[in-house]
Every structure is written in C-alpha cells, then in structure tokens.
Amino acid sequence: MEEEIKKFSTAEIVIGGLFTLGVDGVSALLDLVPIIGWMIATGVQAGTSFGTSFWLMSKGGKRAMKLERQLIKQISNILPLVPTTFTAFMIETALHNNPKLKKITAAKK
C-alpha cells in the first residue's frame, strides 16, 4: 500500500513562500554585518530549513530529512545575500506536489 501524500495547497505555498522570503530578507540584511551577522543569518536560515523539512514530513514527504537533502540545504545557507530557504522551499513543494517530477528525480539516483 502506498502512503497517502497530502499536497500543499496554494495558500500554504504562498504563506510558506512569503515566510521563507522574509527570513531570507532578514538574513540578507544580517549578512551585511561582518562575521557576527553572517553567523546569525546562517543559523536563522538553518532553523527555517529544518522547519520547512518537518512541515514537508508532516505532509507525507518521506525523503525530506534524508542526509543528502539536509547537507545541500545547510551548505547553501552559507551563501550570503542569496534567497536559499525560499528557493529550497519552492523546489521541495514542486517535487512534493507533482508525482511525475518525483519519479524523474528518483529514477536518476
């Protein structure tokens, strides 16, 4: 039996997108402060990335907390002034909501 996957609604995508974009905006401002700001921004983005991963898991995303995904997301959070959490959230929701994309990405492994 295949586990039922709850898709993200349009409202959830908009709310999650605005939240992650807001976090990236705050992080971009913090990135302008040498060293300390960059460290705080990376931590804030890391927490947001874990939060969106848990949200995806609650929707039935089995691969959300896989090590490779988390490493890619956390390493990308180090990049200053780049909206990494927003981009990761949008990619993950697109993969989660579209079974054809999920099959294509799973087949390449």
C-alpha positions as CSV (number, residue, x, y, z in Angstrom):
1,M,0.0,0.0,0.0
2,E,1.2,3.4,-0.9
3,E,1.1,6.0,1.9
4,E,-1.2,8.9,1.2
5,I,0.6,12.1,0.4
6,K,-1.2,15.4,1.3
7,K,-0.4,18.0,-1.3
8,F,0.5,21.6,-0.4
9,S,-2.5,23.9,-1.1
10,T,-1.9,27.2,-2.9
11,A,-2.5,29.1,0.3
12,E,0.2,27.0,2.1
13,I,2.7,27.6,-0.7
14,V,2.0,31.4,-0.6
15,I,2.3,31.6,3.2
16,G,5.4,29.4,3.3
17,G,6.9,31.2,0.4
18,L,6.3,34.6,2.0
19,F,7.7,33.4,5.3
20,T,10.9,31.9,3.8
21,L,11.3,35.0,1.6
22,G,11.0,37.2,4.7
23,V,13.6,35.1,6.5
24,D,15.9,35.4,3.5
25,G,15.4,39.2,3.5
26,V,16.3,39.5,7.2
27,S,19.3,37.2,6.6
28,A,20.4,39.3,3.7
29,L,20.4,42.4,6.0
30,L,22.3,40.4,8.7
31,D,24.8,39.3,6.1
32,L,25.9,42.9,5.7
33,V,27.2,42.9,9.3
34,P,30.7,41.4,9.2
35,I,31.1,37.9,10.8
36,I,28.5,38.0,13.6
37,G,25.7,39.0,11.3
38,W,26.7,36.3,8.8
39,M,26.8,33.7,11.6
40,I,23.4,34.7,12.9
41,A,21.9,34.7,9.4
42,T,23.2,31.2,8.7
43,G,21.7,30.0,12.0
44,V,18.3,31.6,11.2
45,Q,18.2,30.1,7.7
46,A,19.3,26.6,9.1
47,G,16.4,26.7,11.6
48,T,13.9,27.7,8.8
49,S,15.2,24.9,6.6
50,F,14.6,22.4,9.3
51,G,11.2,23.8,9.9
52,T,10.2,23.5,6.3
53,S,11.6,20.0,6.2
54,F,9.4,19.0,9.2
55,W,6.4,20.6,7.5
56,L,7.1,18.5,4.4
57,M,7.4,15.4,6.5
58,S,4.0,16.1,8.1
59,K,2.6,16.1,4.6
60,G,4.0,12.7,3.9
61,G,7.3,13.6,2.3
62,K,9.5,10.6,3.2
63,R,12.8,11.9,1.8
64,A,12.5,15.4,3.5
65,M,15.0,14.6,6.3
66,K,17.5,12.5,4.2
67,L,21.1,13.4,4.9
68,E,21.9,14.4,1.3
69,R,19.0,16.9,1.2
70,Q,19.8,18.4,4.5
71,L,23.5,18.8,3.7
72,I,22.7,20.5,0.4
73,K,20.3,22.9,2.1
74,Q,22.6,23.7,5.0
75,I,25.6,24.2,2.8
76,S,23.6,26.5,0.6
77,N,22.6,28.6,3.6
78,I,26.2,29.7,3.9
79,L,25.9,31.7,0.7
80,P,25.4,35.4,1.6
81,L,22.6,37.5,0.1
82,V,21.0,34.5,-1.8
83,P,17.4,33.5,-1.0
84,T,18.3,29.9,-0.4
85,T,15.5,28.9,2.0
86,F,12.8,30.3,-0.4
87,T,14.4,28.5,-3.3
88,A,14.6,25.2,-1.4
89,F,11.0,25.5,-0.2
90,M,9.7,26.2,-3.7
91,I,11.7,23.3,-5.2
92,E,10.6,20.9,-2.4
93,T,6.9,21.8,-2.7
94,A,7.0,21.4,-6.5
95,L,8.6,18.0,-6.2
96,H,6.1,17.0,-3.5
97,N,3.0,18.2,-5.3
98,N,3.9,16.8,-8.7
99,P,4.3,13.0,-8.7
100,K,5.8,13.0,-12.3
101,L,8.7,15.2,-11.1
102,K,9.2,13.0,-8.1
103,K,9.5,9.9,-10.3
104,I,12.0,11.6,-12.6
105,T,14.3,12.7,-9.8
106,A,14.0,9.3,-8.0
107,A,14.9,7.5,-11.3
108,K,18.1,9.4,-11.7
109,K,19.5,8.0,-8.4
